[in-house]
Amino acid sequence: MSEKILTTFGKTMQVEKLSISLPASLVQFIEGYKVAHDCKSRSQVIEMALQLLRQQELEEAYREASAEVDHDWDVTITDGLTDEAW
């Protein structure tokens, strides 16, 4: 892997070059998506896909955290204050 600095949309970021092996059908899909959506490179298509995966992970983490909320505790955290007290 080699590192370099990339400037995109006025943002500078450090990037690393990877070499990956994919089935031909996935490479064809990436190339087709790149052309259909006017992406600059295959790397951009893969980066977009990885951002979506990251977003899905974050959404799942929020769902799990929300499920852990104890509604009985929520009632007590006002510490005796009501809206009228404010």
PDB file of N, CA, C and O in Angstrom:
ATOM      1  N   MET A   1       0.847  -1.173   0.000  1.00  0.00           N
ATOM      2  CA  MET A   1       0.000   0.000   0.000  1.00  0.00           C
ATOM      3  C   MET A   1       0.890   1.233   0.000  1.00  0.00           C
ATOM      4  O   MET A   1       1.906   1.290   0.693  1.00  0.00           O
ATOM      5  N   SER A   2       0.490   2.204  -0.783  1.00  0.00           N
ATOM      6  CA  SER A   2       1.223   3.462  -0.779  1.00  0.00           C
ATOM      7  C   SER A   2       0.273   4.582  -0.408  1.00  0.00           C
ATOM      8  O   SER A   2      -0.916   4.536  -0.721  1.00  0.00           O
ATOM      9  N   GLU A   3       0.812   5.590   0.264  1.00  0.00           N
ATOM     10  CA  GLU A   3      -0.001   6.709   0.714  1.00  0.00           C
ATOM     11  C   GLU A   3       0.286   7.925  -0.146  1.00  0.00           C
ATOM     12  O   GLU A   3       1.397   8.097  -0.647  1.00  0.00           O
ATOM     13  N   LYS A   4      -0.730   8.772  -0.314  1.00  0.00           N
ATOM     14  CA  LYS A   4      -0.544  10.041  -0.992  1.00  0.00           C
ATOM     15  C   LYS A   4      -1.596  11.009  -0.484  1.00  0.00           C
ATOM     16  O   LYS A   4      -2.530  10.621   0.219  1.00  0.00           O
ATOM     17  N   ILE A   5      -1.433  12.259  -0.844  1.00  0.00           N
ATOM     18  CA  ILE A   5      -2.375  13.298  -0.460  1.00  0.00           C
ATOM     19  C   ILE A   5      -3.273  13.569  -1.656  1.00  0.00           C
ATOM     20  O   ILE A   5      -2.787  13.710  -2.778  1.00  0.00           O
ATOM     21  N   LEU A   6      -4.566  13.642  -1.428  1.00  0.00           N
ATOM     22  CA  LEU A   6      -5.546  13.875  -2.480  1.00  0.00           C
ATOM     23  C   LEU A   6      -6.375  15.088  -2.113  1.00  0.00           C
ATOM     24  O   LEU A   6      -6.830  15.214  -0.976  1.00  0.00           O
ATOM     25  N   THR A   7      -6.573  15.982  -3.070  1.00  0.00           N
ATOM     26  CA  THR A   7      -7.430  17.141  -2.853  1.00  0.00           C
ATOM     27  C   THR A   7      -8.667  16.980  -3.715  1.00  0.00           C
ATOM     28  O   THR A   7      -8.572  16.906  -4.940  1.00  0.00           O
ATOM     29  N   THR A   8      -9.837  16.925  -3.071  1.00  0.00           N
ATOM     30  CA  THR A   8     -11.107  16.769  -3.758  1.00  0.00           C
ATOM     31  C   THR A   8     -12.095  17.759  -3.185  1.00  0.00           C
ATOM     32  O   THR A   8     -12.260  17.845  -1.968  1.00  0.00           O
ATOM     33  N   PHE A   9     -12.750  18.502  -4.049  1.00  0.00           N
ATOM     34  CA  PHE A   9     -13.755  19.476  -3.625  1.00  0.00           C
ATOM     35  C   PHE A   9     -13.206  20.408  -2.547  1.00  0.00           C
ATOM     36  O   PHE A   9     -13.913  20.755  -1.601  1.00  0.00           O
ATOM     37  N   GLY A  10     -11.953  20.807  -2.694  1.00  0.00           N
ATOM     38  CA  GLY A  10     -11.349  21.728  -1.748  1.00  0.00           C
ATOM     39  C   GLY A  10     -10.915  21.088  -0.441  1.00  0.00           C
ATOM     40  O   GLY A  10     -10.405  21.775   0.444  1.00  0.00           O
ATOM     41  N   LYS A  11     -11.109  19.788  -0.307  1.00  0.00           N
ATOM     42  CA  LYS A  11     -10.719  19.083   0.918  1.00  0.00           C
ATOM     43  C   LYS A  11      -9.462  18.266   0.628  1.00  0.00           C
ATOM     44  O   LYS A  11      -9.371  17.581  -0.390  1.00  0.00           O
ATOM     45  N   THR A  12      -8.515  18.349   1.524  1.00  0.00           N
ATOM     46  CA  THR A  12      -7.293  17.572   1.386  1.00  0.00           C
ATOM     47  C   THR A  12      -7.352  16.407   2.353  1.00  0.00           C
ATOM     48  O   THR A  12      -7.649  16.574   3.536  1.00  0.00           O
ATOM     49  N   MET A  13      -7.065  15.222   1.832  1.00  0.00           N
ATOM     50  CA  MET A  13      -7.096  14.038   2.685  1.00  0.00           C
ATOM     51  C   MET A  13      -5.960  13.106   2.297  1.00  0.00           C
ATOM     52  O   MET A  13      -5.503  13.091   1.154  1.00  0.00           O
ATOM     53  N   GLN A  14      -5.523  12.340   3.264  1.00  0.00           N
ATOM     54  CA  GLN A  14      -4.502  11.346   3.008  1.00  0.00           C
ATOM     55  C   GLN A  14      -5.202  10.087   2.518  1.00  0.00           C
ATOM     56  O   GLN A  14      -6.180   9.640   3.116  1.00  0.00           O
ATOM     57  N   VAL A  15      -4.705   9.524   1.439  1.00  0.00           N
ATOM     58  CA  VAL A  15      -5.320   8.317   0.888  1.00  0.00           C
ATOM     59  C   VAL A  15      -4.269   7.221   0.768  1.00  0.00           C
ATOM     60  O   VAL A  15      -3.068   7.489   0.712  1.00  0.00           O
ATOM     61  N   GLU A  16      -4.740   6.004   0.729  1.00  0.00           N
ATOM     62  CA  GLU A  16      -3.875   4.853   0.521  1.00  0.00           C
ATOM     63  C   GLU A  16      -4.349   4.104  -0.706  1.00  0.00           C
ATOM     64  O   GLU A  16      -5.551   3.969  -0.936  1.00  0.00           O
ATOM     65  N   LYS A  17      -3.421   3.626  -1.479  1.00  0.00           N
ATOM     66  CA  LYS A  17      -3.750   2.849  -2.660  1.00  0.00           C
ATOM     67  C   LYS A  17      -3.850   1.377  -2.263  1.00  0.00           C
ATOM     68  O   LYS A  17      -2.969   0.841  -1.589  1.00  0.00           O
ATOM     69  N   LEU A  18      -4.928   0.739  -2.687  1.00  0.00           N
ATOM     70  CA  LEU A  18      -5.145  -0.680  -2.425  1.00  0.00           C
ATOM     71  C   LEU A  18      -5.196  -1.434  -3.744  1.00  0.00           C
ATOM     72  O   LEU A  18      -5.537  -0.872  -4.785  1.00  0.00           O
ATOM     73  N   SER A  19      -4.861  -2.676  -3.686  1.00  0.00           N
ATOM     74  CA  SER A  19      -5.029  -3.557  -4.831  1.00  0.00           C
ATOM     75  C   SER A  19      -6.015  -4.632  -4.405  1.00  0.00           C
ATOM     76  O   SER A  19      -5.777  -5.344  -3.430  1.00  0.00           O
ATOM     77  N   ILE A  20      -7.128  -4.756  -5.135  1.00  0.00           N
ATOM     78  CA  ILE A  20      -8.133  -5.758  -4.780  1.00  0.00           C
ATOM     79  C   ILE A  20      -8.440  -6.634  -5.983  1.00  0.00           C
ATOM     80  O   ILE A  20      -8.275  -6.220  -7.130  1.00  0.00           O
ATOM     81  N   SER A  21      -8.880  -7.825  -5.708  1.00  0.00           N
ATOM     82  CA  SER A  21      -9.308  -8.751  -6.752  1.00  0.00           C
ATOM     83  C   SER A  21     -10.799  -8.974  -6.593  1.00  0.00           C
ATOM     84  O   SER A  21     -11.277  -9.305  -5.508  1.00  0.00           O
ATOM     85  N   LEU A  22     -11.528  -8.791  -7.682  1.00  0.00           N
ATOM     86  CA  LEU A  22     -12.982  -8.945  -7.672  1.00  0.00           C
ATOM     87  C   LEU A  22     -13.410  -9.838  -8.819  1.00  0.00           C
ATOM     88  O   LEU A  22     -12.719  -9.929  -9.833  1.00  0.00           O
ATOM     89  N   PRO A  23     -14.553 -10.502  -8.661  1.00  0.00           N
ATOM     90  CA  PRO A  23     -15.102 -11.258  -9.782  1.00  0.00           C
ATOM     91  C   PRO A  23     -15.402 -10.313 -10.953  1.00  0.00           C
ATOM     92  O   PRO A  23     -15.717  -9.140 -10.756  1.00  0.00           O
ATOM     93  N   ALA A  24     -15.298 -10.844 -12.159  1.00  0.00           N
ATOM     94  CA  ALA A  24     -15.520 -10.038 -13.362  1.00  0.00           C
ATOM     95  C   ALA A  24     -16.887  -9.362 -13.345  1.00  0.00           C
ATOM     96  O   ALA A  24     -17.022  -8.234 -13.820  1.00  0.00           O
ATOM     97  N   SER A  25     -17.897 -10.034 -12.807  1.00  0.00           N
ATOM     98  CA  SER A  25     -19.240  -9.448 -12.791  1.00  0.00           C
ATOM     99  C   SER A  25     -19.288  -8.184 -11.932  1.00  0.00           C
ATOM    100  O   SER A  25     -19.990  -7.232 -12.275  1.00  0.00           O
ATOM    101  N   LEU A  26     -18.554  -8.164 -10.825  1.00  0.00           N
ATOM    102  CA  LEU A  26     -18.514  -6.963  -9.987  1.00  0.00           C
ATOM    103  C   LEU A  26     -17.742  -5.840 -10.668  1.00  0.00           C
ATOM    104  O   LEU A  26     -18.131  -4.676 -10.581  1.00  0.00           O
ATOM    105  N   VAL A  27     -16.658  -6.182 -11.339  1.00  0.00           N
ATOM    106  CA  VAL A  27     -15.892  -5.166 -12.068  1.00  0.00           C
ATOM    107  C   VAL A  27     -16.759  -4.559 -13.165  1.00  0.00           C
ATOM    108  O   VAL A  27     -16.732  -3.346 -13.377  1.00  0.00           O
ATOM    109  N   GLN A  28     -17.522  -5.385 -13.858  1.00  0.00           N
ATOM    110  CA  GLN A  28     -18.429  -4.875 -14.896  1.00  0.00           C
ATOM    111  C   GLN A  28     -19.486  -3.967 -14.285  1.00  0.00           C
ATOM    112  O   GLN A  28     -19.817  -2.927 -14.854  1.00  0.00           O
ATOM    113  N   PHE A  29     -20.014  -4.351 -13.135  1.00  0.00           N
ATOM    114  CA  PHE A  29     -21.004  -3.509 -12.471  1.00  0.00           C
ATOM    115  C   PHE A  29     -20.394  -2.165 -12.096  1.00  0.00           C
ATOM    116  O   PHE A  29     -20.995  -1.119 -12.338  1.00  0.00           O
ATOM    117  N   ILE A  30     -19.207  -2.190 -11.510  1.00  0.00           N
ATOM    118  CA  ILE A  30     -18.529  -0.951 -11.108  1.00  0.00           C
ATOM    119  C   ILE A  30     -18.309  -0.057 -12.318  1.00  0.00           C
ATOM    120  O   ILE A  30     -18.570   1.145 -12.262  1.00  0.00           O
ATOM    121  N   GLU A  31     -17.836  -0.631 -13.399  1.00  0.00           N
ATOM    122  CA  GLU A  31     -17.588   0.151 -14.619  1.00  0.00           C
ATOM    123  C   GLU A  31     -18.889   0.714 -15.173  1.00  0.00           C
ATOM    124  O   GLU A  31     -18.943   1.879 -15.569  1.00  0.00           O
ATOM    125  N   GLY A  32     -19.936  -0.100 -15.203  1.00  0.00           N
ATOM    126  CA  GLY A  32     -21.238   0.371 -15.683  1.00  0.00           C
ATOM    127  C   GLY A  32     -21.791   1.488 -14.822  1.00  0.00           C
ATOM    128  O   GLY A  32     -22.344   2.458 -15.338  1.00  0.00           O
ATOM    129  N   TYR A  33     -21.645   1.358 -13.514  1.00  0.00           N
ATOM    130  CA  TYR A  33     -22.114   2.393 -12.592  1.00  0.00           C
ATOM    131  C   TYR A  33     -21.321   3.675 -12.802  1.00  0.00           C
ATOM    132  O   TYR A  33     -21.882   4.770 -12.809  1.00  0.00           O
ATOM    133  N   LYS A  34     -20.028   3.529 -12.970  1.00  0.00           N
ATOM    134  CA  LYS A  34     -19.148   4.685 -13.183  1.00  0.00           C
ATOM    135  C   LYS A  34     -19.598   5.480 -14.398  1.00  0.00           C
ATOM    136  O   LYS A  34     -19.693   6.706 -14.342  1.00  0.00           O
ATOM    137  N   VAL A  35     -19.872   4.792 -15.485  1.00  0.00           N
ATOM    138  CA  VAL A  35     -20.299   5.456 -16.722  1.00  0.00           C
ATOM    139  C   VAL A  35     -21.699   6.044 -16.559  1.00  0.00           C
ATOM    140  O   VAL A  35     -21.932   7.200 -16.914  1.00  0.00           O
ATOM    141  N   ALA A  36     -22.625   5.260 -16.027  1.00  0.00           N
ATOM    142  CA  ALA A  36     -24.022   5.698 -15.901  1.00  0.00           C
ATOM    143  C   ALA A  36     -24.182   6.893 -14.970  1.00  0.00           C
ATOM    144  O   ALA A  36     -25.068   7.724 -15.168  1.00  0.00           O
ATOM    145  N   HIS A  37     -23.325   6.980 -13.956  1.00  0.00           N
ATOM    146  CA  HIS A  37     -23.463   8.042 -12.955  1.00  0.00           C
ATOM    147  C   HIS A  37     -22.353   9.085 -13.055  1.00  0.00           C
ATOM    148  O   HIS A  37     -22.170   9.905 -12.156  1.00  0.00           O
ATOM    149  N   ASP A  38     -21.617   9.038 -14.162  1.00  0.00           N
ATOM    150  CA  ASP A  38     -20.582  10.032 -14.459  1.00  0.00           C
ATOM    151  C   ASP A  38     -19.568  10.167 -13.323  1.00  0.00           C
ATOM    152  O   ASP A  38     -19.155  11.272 -12.971  1.00  0.00           O
ATOM    153  N   CYS A  39     -19.179   9.038 -12.764  1.00  0.00           N
ATOM    154  CA  CYS A  39     -18.148   9.046 -11.723  1.00  0.00           C
ATOM    155  C   CYS A  39     -16.781   9.173 -12.390  1.00  0.00           C
ATOM    156  O   CYS A  39     -16.594   8.758 -13.533  1.00  0.00           O
ATOM    157  N   LYS A  40     -15.842   9.745 -11.667  1.00  0.00           N
ATOM    158  CA  LYS A  40     -14.518   9.989 -12.226  1.00  0.00           C
ATOM    159  C   LYS A  40     -13.682   8.720 -12.352  1.00  0.00           C
ATOM    160  O   LYS A  40     -12.835   8.614 -13.240  1.00  0.00           O
ATOM    161  N   SER A  41     -13.922   7.758 -11.464  1.00  0.00           N
ATOM    162  CA  SER A  41     -13.081   6.567 -11.451  1.00  0.00           C
ATOM    163  C   SER A  41     -13.810   5.407 -10.792  1.00  0.00           C
ATOM    164  O   SER A  41     -14.842   5.581 -10.142  1.00  0.00           O
ATOM    165  N   ARG A  42     -13.254   4.233 -10.974  1.00  0.00           N
ATOM    166  CA  ARG A  42     -13.774   3.066 -10.266  1.00  0.00           C
ATOM    167  C   ARG A  42     -13.599   3.250  -8.762  1.00  0.00           C
ATOM    168  O   ARG A  42     -14.444   2.838  -7.967  1.00  0.00           O
ATOM    169  N   SER A  43     -12.501   3.869  -8.394  1.00  0.00           N
ATOM    170  CA  SER A  43     -12.254   4.122  -6.970  1.00  0.00           C
ATOM    171  C   SER A  43     -13.367   4.951  -6.360  1.00  0.00           C
ATOM    172  O   SER A  43     -13.761   4.718  -5.218  1.00  0.00           O
ATOM    173  N   GLN A  44     -13.879   5.922  -7.113  1.00  0.00           N
ATOM    174  CA  GLN A  44     -14.968   6.755  -6.601  1.00  0.00           C
ATOM    175  C   GLN A  44     -16.217   5.910  -6.369  1.00  0.00           C
ATOM    176  O   GLN A  44     -16.916   6.090  -5.372  1.00  0.00           O
ATOM    177  N   VAL A  45     -16.494   4.995  -7.284  1.00  0.00           N
ATOM    178  CA  VAL A  45     -17.656   4.111  -7.131  1.00  0.00           C
ATOM    179  C   VAL A  45     -17.498   3.255  -5.874  1.00  0.00           C
ATOM    180  O   VAL A  45     -18.439   3.119  -5.092  1.00  0.00           O
ATOM    181  N   ILE A  46     -16.325   2.687  -5.683  1.00  0.00           N
ATOM    182  CA  ILE A  46     -16.081   1.842  -4.516  1.00  0.00           C
ATOM    183  C   ILE A  46     -16.138   2.672  -3.241  1.00  0.00           C
ATOM    184  O   ILE A  46     -16.666   2.214  -2.228  1.00  0.00           O
ATOM    185  N   GLU A  47     -15.599   3.892  -3.281  1.00  0.00           N
ATOM    186  CA  GLU A  47     -15.664   4.771  -2.112  1.00  0.00           C
ATOM    187  C   GLU A  47     -17.115   5.078  -1.748  1.00  0.00           C
ATOM    188  O   GLU A  47     -17.471   5.074  -0.570  1.00  0.00           O
ATOM    189  N   MET A  48     -17.952   5.343  -2.748  1.00  0.00           N
ATOM    190  CA  MET A  48     -19.371   5.616  -2.492  1.00  0.00           C
ATOM    191  C   MET A  48     -20.038   4.400  -1.849  1.00  0.00           C
ATOM    192  O   MET A  48     -20.827   4.539  -0.914  1.00  0.00           O
ATOM    193  N   ALA A  49     -19.716   3.214  -2.354  1.00  0.00           N
ATOM    194  CA  ALA A  49     -20.299   1.987  -1.804  1.00  0.00           C
ATOM    195  C   ALA A  49     -19.869   1.788  -0.348  1.00  0.00           C
ATOM    196  O   ALA A  49     -20.676   1.392   0.492  1.00  0.00           O
ATOM    197  N   LEU A  50     -18.610   2.062  -0.058  1.00  0.00           N
ATOM    198  CA  LEU A  50     -18.119   1.917   1.312  1.00  0.00           C
ATOM    199  C   LEU A  50     -18.749   2.947   2.242  1.00  0.00           C
ATOM    200  O   LEU A  50     -19.012   2.650   3.408  1.00  0.00           O
ATOM    201  N   GLN A  51     -18.988   4.142   1.743  1.00  0.00           N
ATOM    202  CA  GLN A  51     -19.671   5.151   2.559  1.00  0.00           C
ATOM    203  C   GLN A  51     -21.088   4.702   2.898  1.00  0.00           C
ATOM    204  O   GLN A  51     -21.563   4.928   4.011  1.00  0.00           O
ATOM    205  N   LEU A  52     -21.766   4.064   1.941  1.00  0.00           N
ATOM    206  CA  LEU A  52     -23.104   3.531   2.217  1.00  0.00           C
ATOM    207  C   LEU A  52     -23.052   2.428   3.272  1.00  0.00           C
ATOM    208  O   LEU A  52     -23.911   2.369   4.151  1.00  0.00           O
ATOM    209  N   LEU A  53     -22.053   1.559   3.188  1.00  0.00           N
ATOM    210  CA  LEU A  53     -21.898   0.512   4.204  1.00  0.00           C
ATOM    211  C   LEU A  53     -21.637   1.122   5.574  1.00  0.00           C
ATOM    212  O   LEU A  53     -22.181   0.656   6.575  1.00  0.00           O
ATOM    213  N   ARG A  54     -20.812   2.156   5.625  1.00  0.00           N
ATOM    214  CA  ARG A  54     -20.540   2.842   6.891  1.00  0.00           C
ATOM    215  C   ARG A  54     -21.821   3.453   7.442  1.00  0.00           C
ATOM    216  O   ARG A  54     -22.082   3.376   8.643  1.00  0.00           O
ATOM    217  N   GLN A  55     -22.622   4.060   6.566  1.00  0.00           N
ATOM    218  CA  GLN A  55     -23.887   4.671   6.983  1.00  0.00           C
ATOM    219  C   GLN A  55     -24.840   3.609   7.545  1.00  0.00           C
ATOM    220  O   GLN A  55     -25.505   3.840   8.555  1.00  0.00           O
ATOM    221  N   GLN A  56     -24.903   2.451   6.889  1.00  0.00           N
ATOM    222  CA  GLN A  56     -25.749   1.364   7.374  1.00  0.00           C
ATOM    223  C   GLN A  56     -25.309   0.902   8.762  1.00  0.00           C
ATOM    224  O   GLN A  56     -26.147   0.643   9.626  1.00  0.00           O
ATOM    225  N   GLU A  57     -24.002   0.798   8.976  1.00  0.00           N
ATOM    226  CA  GLU A  57     -23.479   0.403  10.288  1.00  0.00           C
ATOM    227  C   GLU A  57     -23.869   1.428  11.350  1.00  0.00           C
ATOM    228  O   GLU A  57     -24.262   1.058  12.456  1.00  0.00           O
ATOM    229  N   LEU A  58     -23.763   2.699  11.019  1.00  0.00           N
ATOM    230  CA  LEU A  58     -24.110   3.762  11.959  1.00  0.00           C
ATOM    231  C   LEU A  58     -25.597   3.732  12.283  1.00  0.00           C
ATOM    232  O   LEU A  58     -25.988   3.871  13.442  1.00  0.00           O
ATOM    233  N   GLU A  59     -26.429   3.551  11.255  1.00  0.00           N
ATOM    234  CA  GLU A  59     -27.872   3.471  11.483  1.00  0.00           C
ATOM    235  C   GLU A  59     -28.217   2.294  12.384  1.00  0.00           C
ATOM    236  O   GLU A  59     -29.075   2.411  13.259  1.00  0.00           O
ATOM    237  N   GLU A  60     -27.557   1.168  12.178  1.00  0.00           N
ATOM    238  CA  GLU A  60     -27.798  -0.010  13.011  1.00  0.00           C
ATOM    239  C   GLU A  60     -27.372   0.258  14.452  1.00  0.00           C
ATOM    240  O   GLU A  60     -28.060  -0.148  15.390  1.00  0.00           O
ATOM    241  N   ALA A  61     -26.256   0.932  14.629  1.00  0.00           N
ATOM    242  CA  ALA A  61     -25.792   1.262  15.981  1.00  0.00           C
ATOM    243  C   ALA A  61     -26.793   2.175  16.681  1.00  0.00           C
ATOM    244  O   ALA A  61     -27.058   2.007  17.871  1.00  0.00           O
ATOM    245  N   TYR A  62     -27.352   3.143  15.949  1.00  0.00           N
ATOM    246  CA  TYR A  62     -28.358   4.025  16.543  1.00  0.00           C
ATOM    247  C   TYR A  62     -29.628   3.253  16.895  1.00  0.00           C
ATOM    248  O   TYR A  62     -30.240   3.501  17.935  1.00  0.00           O
ATOM    249  N   ARG A  63     -30.028   2.311  16.024  1.00  0.00           N
ATOM    250  CA  ARG A  63     -31.211   1.487  16.323  1.00  0.00           C
ATOM    251  C   ARG A  63     -30.986   0.676  17.594  1.00  0.00           C
ATOM    252  O   ARG A  63     -31.865   0.595  18.452  1.00  0.00           O
ATOM    253  N   GLU A  64     -29.808   0.081  17.708  1.00  0.00           N
ATOM    254  CA  GLU A  64     -29.498  -0.714  18.899  1.00  0.00           C
ATOM    255  C   GLU A  64     -29.477   0.159  20.148  1.00  0.00           C
ATOM    256  O   GLU A  64     -29.998  -0.237  21.191  1.00  0.00           O
ATOM    257  N   ALA A  65     -28.883   1.332  20.050  1.00  0.00           N
ATOM    258  CA  ALA A  65     -28.832   2.240  21.202  1.00  0.00           C
ATOM    259  C   ALA A  65     -30.232   2.686  21.589  1.00  0.00           C
ATOM    260  O   ALA A  65     -30.546   2.799  22.774  1.00  0.00           O
ATOM    261  N   SER A  66     -31.064   2.936  20.603  1.00  0.00           N
ATOM    262  CA  SER A  66     -32.435   3.364  20.868  1.00  0.00           C
ATOM    263  C   SER A  66     -33.219   2.251  21.558  1.00  0.00           C
ATOM    264  O   SER A  66     -34.050   2.518  22.426  1.00  0.00           O
ATOM    265  N   ALA A  67     -32.955   1.014  21.173  1.00  0.00           N
ATOM    266  CA  ALA A  67     -33.652  -0.120  21.782  1.00  0.00           C
ATOM    267  C   ALA A  67     -33.230  -0.314  23.236  1.00  0.00           C
ATOM    268  O   ALA A  67     -33.961  -0.918  24.022  1.00  0.00           O
ATOM    269  N   GLU A  68     -32.055   0.196  23.591  1.00  0.00           N
ATOM    270  CA  GLU A  68     -31.560   0.049  24.956  1.00  0.00           C
ATOM    271  C   GLU A  68     -32.083   1.128  25.896  1.00  0.00           C
ATOM    272  O   GLU A  68     -31.821   1.076  27.097  1.00  0.00           O
ATOM    273  N   VAL A  69     -32.804   2.085  25.378  1.00  0.00           N
ATOM    274  CA  VAL A  69     -33.319   3.173  26.207  1.00  0.00           C
ATOM    275  C   VAL A  69     -34.300   2.603  27.223  1.00  0.00           C
ATOM    276  O   VAL A  69     -35.188   1.826  26.872  1.00  0.00           O
ATOM    277  N   ASP A  70     -34.137   2.983  28.456  1.00  0.00           N
ATOM    278  CA  ASP A  70     -35.014   2.542  29.536  1.00  0.00           C
ATOM    279  C   ASP A  70     -36.047   3.635  29.782  1.00  0.00           C
ATOM    280  O   ASP A  70     -35.743   4.664  30.385  1.00  0.00           O
ATOM    281  N   HIS A  71     -37.259   3.405  29.312  1.00  0.00           N
ATOM    282  CA  HIS A  71     -38.307   4.418  29.420  1.00  0.00           C
ATOM    283  C   HIS A  71     -38.693   4.700  30.874  1.00  0.00           C
ATOM    284  O   HIS A  71     -39.128   5.807  31.191  1.00  0.00           O
ATOM    285  N   ASP A  72     -38.539   3.713  31.759  1.00  0.00           N
ATOM    286  CA  ASP A  72     -38.798   3.964  33.183  1.00  0.00           C
ATOM    287  C   ASP A  72     -37.781   4.962  33.734  1.00  0.00           C
ATOM    288  O   ASP A  72     -38.125   5.789  34.577  1.00  0.00           O
ATOM    289  N   TRP A  73     -36.542   4.893  33.270  1.00  0.00           N
ATOM    290  CA  TRP A  73     -35.511   5.830  33.703  1.00  0.00           C
ATOM    291  C   TRP A  73     -35.797   7.224  33.151  1.00  0.00           C
ATOM    292  O   TRP A  73     -35.578   8.215  33.847  1.00  0.00           O
ATOM    293  N   ASP A  74     -36.279   7.315  31.923  1.00  0.00           N
ATOM    294  CA  ASP A  74     -36.584   8.613  31.315  1.00  0.00           C
ATOM    295  C   ASP A  74     -37.554   9.418  32.170  1.00  0.00           C
ATOM    296  O   ASP A  74     -37.468  10.645  32.218  1.00  0.00           O
ATOM    297  N   VAL A  75     -38.469   8.740  32.839  1.00  0.00           N
ATOM    298  CA  VAL A  75     -39.448   9.428  33.680  1.00  0.00           C
ATOM    299  C   VAL A  75     -38.759  10.080  34.873  1.00  0.00           C
ATOM    300  O   VAL A  75     -39.194  11.136  35.333  1.00  0.00           O
ATOM    301  N   THR A  76     -37.703   9.475  35.376  1.00  0.00           N
ATOM    302  CA  THR A  76     -37.053   9.975  36.590  1.00  0.00           C
ATOM    303  C   THR A  76     -35.967  11.012  36.331  1.00  0.00           C
ATOM    304  O   THR A  76     -35.565  11.702  37.268  1.00  0.00           O
ATOM    305  N   ILE A  77     -35.483  11.150  35.127  1.00  0.00           N
ATOM    306  CA  ILE A  77     -34.330  12.023  34.892  1.00  0.00           C
ATOM    307  C   ILE A  77     -34.658  13.507  34.920  1.00  0.00           C
ATOM    308  O   ILE A  77     -33.749  14.335  34.869  1.00  0.00           O
ATOM    309  N   THR A  78     -35.929  13.862  34.999  1.00  0.00           N
ATOM    310  CA  THR A  78     -36.271  15.284  35.097  1.00  0.00           C
ATOM    311  C   THR A  78     -35.970  15.822  36.480  1.00  0.00           C
ATOM    312  O   THR A  78     -36.009  17.034  36.694  1.00  0.00           O
ATOM    313  N   ASP A  79     -35.673  14.952  37.412  1.00  0.00           N
ATOM    314  CA  ASP A  79     -35.255  15.351  38.748  1.00  0.00           C
ATOM    315  C   ASP A  79     -36.301  16.181  39.474  1.00  0.00           C
ATOM    316  O   ASP A  79     -35.972  17.073  40.256  1.00  0.00           O
ATOM    317  N   GLY A  80     -37.555  15.879  39.209  1.00  0.00           N
ATOM    318  CA  GLY A  80     -38.627  16.587  39.894  1.00  0.00           C
ATOM    319  C   GLY A  80     -39.056  17.871  39.217  1.00  0.00           C
ATOM    320  O   GLY A  80     -40.028  18.496  39.641  1.00  0.00           O
ATOM    321  N   LEU A  81     -38.360  18.273  38.185  1.00  0.00           N
ATOM    322  CA  LEU A  81     -38.738  19.498  37.481  1.00  0.00           C
ATOM    323  C   LEU A  81     -39.789  19.190  36.429  1.00  0.00           C
ATOM    324  O   LEU A  81     -39.748  18.145  35.779  1.00  0.00           O
ATOM    325  N   THR A  82     -40.704  20.084  36.273  1.00  0.00           N
ATOM    326  CA  THR A  82     -41.710  19.953  35.228  1.00  0.00           C
ATOM    327  C   THR A  82     -41.585  21.139  34.301  1.00  0.00           C
ATOM    328  O   THR A  82     -40.876  22.101  34.596  1.00  0.00           O
ATOM    329  N   ASP A  83     -42.273  21.066  33.188  1.00  0.00           N
ATOM    330  CA  ASP A  83     -42.250  22.176  32.237  1.00  0.00           C
ATOM    331  C   ASP A  83     -42.727  23.469  32.887  1.00  0.00           C
ATOM    332  O   ASP A  83     -42.244  24.550  32.550  1.00  0.00           O
ATOM    333  N   GLU A  84     -43.668  23.362  33.814  1.00  0.00           N
ATOM    334  CA  GLU A  84     -44.194  24.554  34.476  1.00  0.00           C
ATOM    335  C   GLU A  84     -43.130  25.245  35.318  1.00  0.00           C
ATOM    336  O   GLU A  84     -43.182  26.459  35.513  1.00  0.00           O
ATOM    337  N   ALA A  85     -42.152  24.463  35.824  1.00  0.00           N
ATOM    338  CA  ALA A  85     -41.108  25.040  36.671  1.00  0.00           C
ATOM    339  C   ALA A  85     -40.157  25.920  35.869  1.00  0.00           C
ATOM    340  O   ALA A  85     -39.484  26.776  36.444  1.00  0.00           O
ATOM    341  N   TRP A  86     -40.089  25.734  34.592  1.00  0.00           N
ATOM    342  CA  TRP A  86     -39.185  26.522  33.749  1.00  0.00           C
ATOM    343  C   TRP A  86     -39.880  27.781  33.370  1.00  0.00           C
ATOM    344  O   TRP A  86     -39.312  28.608  32.657  1.00  0.00           O
TER     345      TRP A  86
END
